[in-house]
Amino acid sequence: MDYRLYETIADIAYIAGYKKYYSGDSRVDMSEIISWATKIEEIHKENEWYDQDYMIEVEKYADQKIREQKQFLKNIAR
């Protein structure tokens, strides 16, 4: 079994928690995190991470998605 996706989900969830990201609905947040992890794994499906730093890429991607989601939530709250 390939655990890459599970590891990426856990890493993004950790980053989101560290950054105190919470939309107000934990089920929606988990769904988003799973979606983000699936997408980044799809983007890097050919990458074995031997020549790139996995955590740097995941952190950049998670930061971008968290910023986008926070902006979205801010816009719909108006």
C-alpha positions as CSV (number, residue, x, y, z in Angstrom):
1,M,0.0,0.0,0.0
2,D,1.2,3.5,-0.9
3,Y,1.0,5.7,2.2
4,R,2.1,8.9,0.4
5,L,-1.3,10.4,0.3
6,Y,-1.9,9.7,4.0
7,E,1.4,11.3,4.9
8,T,0.6,14.3,2.9
9,I,-2.9,14.6,4.5
10,A,-1.2,14.4,7.9
11,D,1.4,17.0,7.0
12,I,-1.1,19.5,5.7
13,A,-3.4,18.9,8.7
14,Y,-0.4,19.6,11.0
15,I,0.5,22.8,9.1
16,A,-3.1,23.9,9.2
17,G,-3.3,23.3,13.0
18,Y,0.0,25.0,13.5
19,K,-1.3,28.1,11.7
20,K,-4.5,27.8,13.7
21,Y,-6.6,27.5,10.6
22,Y,-10.3,26.8,11.3
23,S,-13.2,27.7,9.0
24,G,-15.8,27.1,11.7
25,D,-16.6,23.6,10.5
26,S,-14.1,20.8,11.1
27,R,-15.7,18.4,8.6
28,V,-15.4,21.0,5.8
29,D,-11.8,21.7,6.9
30,M,-10.9,18.0,6.8
31,S,-12.6,17.6,3.4
32,E,-10.5,20.6,2.1
33,I,-7.3,19.2,3.5
34,I,-7.9,15.8,1.9
35,S,-8.6,17.6,-1.4
36,W,-5.5,19.7,-1.1
37,A,-3.4,16.6,-0.3
38,T,-4.8,14.7,-3.3
39,K,-4.1,17.6,-5.6
40,I,-0.5,18.1,-4.6
41,E,0.1,14.3,-4.8
42,E,-1.4,14.5,-8.3
43,I,0.8,17.4,-9.3
44,H,3.9,15.5,-8.0
45,K,2.9,12.0,-8.9
46,E,6.1,11.4,-10.9
47,N,8.3,12.9,-8.2
48,E,10.1,10.5,-5.8
49,W,11.3,13.5,-3.8
50,Y,14.9,12.5,-4.1
51,D,15.9,15.8,-5.8
52,Q,13.4,18.2,-4.1
53,D,12.5,18.9,-0.6
54,Y,9.1,17.4,0.0
55,M,8.2,19.4,3.1
56,I,9.1,22.8,1.5
57,E,6.8,22.0,-1.4
58,V,4.0,20.8,0.9
59,E,4.4,23.8,3.2
60,K,4.3,26.3,0.3
61,Y,1.2,24.6,-1.2
62,A,-0.6,24.4,2.2
63,D,0.2,28.0,2.9
64,Q,-1.2,29.1,-0.4
65,K,-4.4,27.0,0.0
66,I,-4.9,28.3,3.6
67,R,-4.5,31.9,2.4
68,E,-7.0,31.3,-0.4
69,Q,-9.5,29.7,1.9
70,K,-9.2,32.4,4.5
71,Q,-9.8,35.0,1.8
72,F,-12.8,33.1,0.5
73,L,-14.3,32.9,4.0
74,K,-13.7,36.5,4.6
75,N,-15.4,37.4,1.3
76,I,-18.5,35.4,2.0
77,A,-18.8,36.8,5.5
78,R,-19.4,40.3,4.1
